[in-house]
Amino acid sequence: MTGRTFIQVILPLRLAWEPFYALPEGVTVRLGERVQVPFSGRTYSAVVTDPDAHPEIDTARIKEILALEEGIRPVTAAEIRLWRFISDYYLCTLGEVYLAAYPPRRIAGEKTAAAIRQRLAQRQEREAQRSAARLARLQQRIASRESRLEKARKDSVRQQLQQEIDALKASLEALQAEPQPIETPSQEPGKSIRLTPAQETAFQRIQEAFAQGKNALLQGVTGSGKTEVYLKLAQDALAAGKNVLYLVPEIAMGYQLAERIRRIFPEEACTYSSGQTPADRRQTADRIAEGSYIVLGTRSALFLPHHDLGLVIIDEEHDTSYKQDSPTPRYQGRDCAVVLAAQHGCPVVLGSATPSLESLYNCKIGKYALVTLKEKYYGDADEDIEIIDTQAERRKRGMEGHFSSKLVLRIRQTLAQGRQVIILRARRAYSPAVQCDNCGEIRRCPHCHVALSYHQDKGRLVCHYCGHTELFTETCPHCGGTLRPIGAGTQKIEEEALALFPDAAIARLDSDTTPAQTIRIIESFESGATDILIGTQMLAKGFDFEHVALTVILQADSLLSLDDFRADEKAFQLLSQLRGRSGRRGGESHFIIQTSQPQHPVYQMLTGSGAESQFAERKEFCYPPFTRIIELMAKDENEPRLETVTRKLAAALQQALPDVSVCGPYAPAVDKVSGKHIRHIRLTLARDARLKAHKETLLATMQAFCRDNHYDGHLGINVDPA
C-alpha cells in the first residue's frame, strides 16, 4: 500500500517503544495532537510525537487511528521534551510520564470541556443567526415605513409613522449594541514589594548570577524575607513579558502564599496542585496555555503547558516532598524544574534556610551561585533554644503526659502574653500502636509489616501504608487481654493539651485534615483566634504567622532513628525550619526540643553549620552528592521466590556493571506492604561521564532479566531516592 501517511504516538501505558499508526486518506495531524487509537483490544488517547513517520516494519500490519480528538488542546513540544528527559533520566517509559502528566480524569475532563465548548459555540451561532434575521426584519420594516412616510399627506398619519420608525430604530440600536466589558479594579503589580537593604543586596547578586548564565541558591535564615526577593524577581520577569513558575513542596504551605501573590499580581496569579478539583486544575492549564501567568504549584505543576518562561522559583528546595516516590515516574521535582528552565532558556532561583547538600555541592563546583541573606526582615534576634531531657524529667516526676513541667510553664507564660504556640509531633493519629497489657501483642496490619495506628475519633485501627482499617474493641484477639494505646500521635497530644490548657483555643493540622479544614485552621491561627496549633511536619514548612512566640517539638528522637544516610540532614532541616516559625515579627521567642538524647550531634548543629562535616562524611562513605544512587525495589507475594530472584538479579547487575557498587538484596525497614514482601538493591554509581552509559546498561540488564525469568511487574527503579 503506497501513499499512506504514518505517525508515531505515545500511549499512556508502560511501553518501551512508541507505536506506529496510519492516518486515513486526506487526514493530517501535527506534533502533540491527540488521536484515538486501538491497542490490545482497547481504545486510548495517544499523543502524536512524529506526524510523518517512516516505520521500518511491515506497514500492512499497522492499524489506522480511530479518530482525531478535536477541540482538545495539543500537547506542546516543550512538554514532550520534558517527558523525554524524565523518561531517560529516571529510567521509566514515556507512557508512564504521559500518564502522570495527563491522568485519565484530566483527559476525560478535557473532552467534557471540549464538548461543552462545542455546544456553546453552536448555541451562540444559532443565537447569532436569529439576531441577524431579526436585524434584517427590523431594517426591512423601517425601510417600509420610511417609504410610506414619504408618500403620506396627512399630519396624523405622518406623526404615527414617525413614532413607529423611532421605536423600530431604538430596537435596532439595542440589538446592534455590543455588550460593554465589566471593568474590575486592578492593583498595580509589585507596588507592595519593598526590599530591605539586605534583601536588595541579595536581589542584585541573584541578578548578577543570572547575567552570568548561572542559577542562584538563596540561603536565607528563616524570617529573612526570601519571599519578597522571589516576588521582586517575578515582577521583573512579568514586566519583560515572560511567565513565572513558583514551586512549593506542600499544598498547605501554598494557601498563605497564594493570597499574597494574588494581591500583588491579581491578573496573572493562578494555582495548581493535587488538592484542587479537576475542573480547577483544567482551568489553570487552559489559562496558562493562553496568556501571561505566575503559577504557584506543587511538583505536578511541572506538567503544565508552560511557554515563555522567564523565571522558575523553587522554594524550600531541600524538602523531600519534591521527590515522587510512588507511583512511577519517581522524579525529583526540584531537579526536573531546573531542567525545565534550561529547556526554556530561563534562570532558576532555589531558596531555603537549610539547603540540601546537593544544592550546596552545586555551588561548590560553580554550577550555582550562592547568595546569602543573614538578616531577619524585622531585625529580631534568634530564638532561644532549650533542650529538655525527658528521661531526666521522668526521674524527677517532671512529666505531665508527654509535656514536661518546664514546657507547660513556658506555654502558659506565652499564652499569658497573648502570643501563640506551635507544637510539632512527627506522627499523626491518637497512638502509633496498641499493645496487649497481658501477652504484649502489638496489633499489626494483616497485609503489611507495620503496627496499626489508633484513631480515637474514628474508633478504629488504621494502617497508614495500605489503608486497612478495623474496629478497635480494646480486647486482644490472641489472649483476651486489654489493648492499650502506646506512644502518642497528634490526636493524643491534642487531648493532653486540652486538659493542660483548658482556656486556650487549640487546633490540630495533619494529613487527616481535609483541604477545606486545613484552610480554615490556617486562617483561624493566622487571625489569632487559635492559641495553640498542633501538627506534623507540615507545620515547619514556610508558614508566616505573626504572633507565634514559642515553637515546640515533642519526642524529637523519632527524627533521629531513621535508617537513612540523610537522617541527620533531614532532622536538622526540620528542626531549623520549625525554629524559624516563631518570632517572625520581633519580640522574645523560644524553641523547645523534648528528647531523650540531648547530646545528639544534630542538636549541636542548630547553633552552627553542620554542612562541612556532613560533606566530609558523605565523601568518605561514597554517598551523594559525590555519587549517584539508584535503588531497585522488588515486590512479591511469594517471599522465598523474592529472595531467590533478587539474589540472582544482584549478581547479574554486578556482572554487567563490574565497576559499580551493588548492595543487597536487603529488606527495608517496612518489608511488607499490601500483602507483598519487599527487597531493595542499591547501586552506587560514580558521578562522571559514564553515568548515562551505566544507567542504560542497568536498564537493559533488568529488562533482559525480567524477560528471561518471567518476572515482569515485580521490579521498580528509583533514581536519586530522597
Summary of the structure (lengths in Angstrom):
residues: 722
radius of gyration: 31.5
end to end distance: 52.3
largest distance: 117.6
contacts: 2301
relative contact order: 0.08
helix: 41%
strand: 22%
